[in-house]
Amino acid sequence: MEHEMKENRVRTIREKMGLTLSAVAIASDTEPGLLSLVERGKRCSPKVQQRISAALGVPVKKLFPEG
């Protein structure tokens, strides 16, 4: 269940902000395929977590509480 919560946070926040996956990928300098995997629960490096969080304007700990 924790795995699902992480995936939903990234996607849910992105969608609530009205942003496309492509827009967040560009803003975070992340490949769209990797961002899609992260949204589906794949773990990513702290560096990628920081870039996605910055692109969404959300603290890392809110998107990735498990680190």
Residue pairs with C-beta under 8 A, 6 or more apart in sequence:
2 66
3 41
4 41
6 41
6 63
6 64
6 65
6 66
7 38
7 39
7 40
7 41
9 62
9 63
9 64
10 35
10 38
10 39
10 52
10 56
10 63
11 39
13 56
13 58
13 63
14 21
14 24
14 39
14 56
17 56
19 56
21 32
21 35
21 36
21 39
22 32
24 30
24 35
24 52
24 55
24 56
25 31
25 32
25 34
25 35
27 55
28 35
28 48
28 51
28 52
28 54
28 55
29 51
30 48
30 51
30 52
34 42
34 44
34 48
35 52
37 44
38 44
38 48
38 52
44 52
46 60
46 67
49 60
49 63
49 64
50 60
52 63
53 59
53 60
53 62
53 63
53 64
56 63
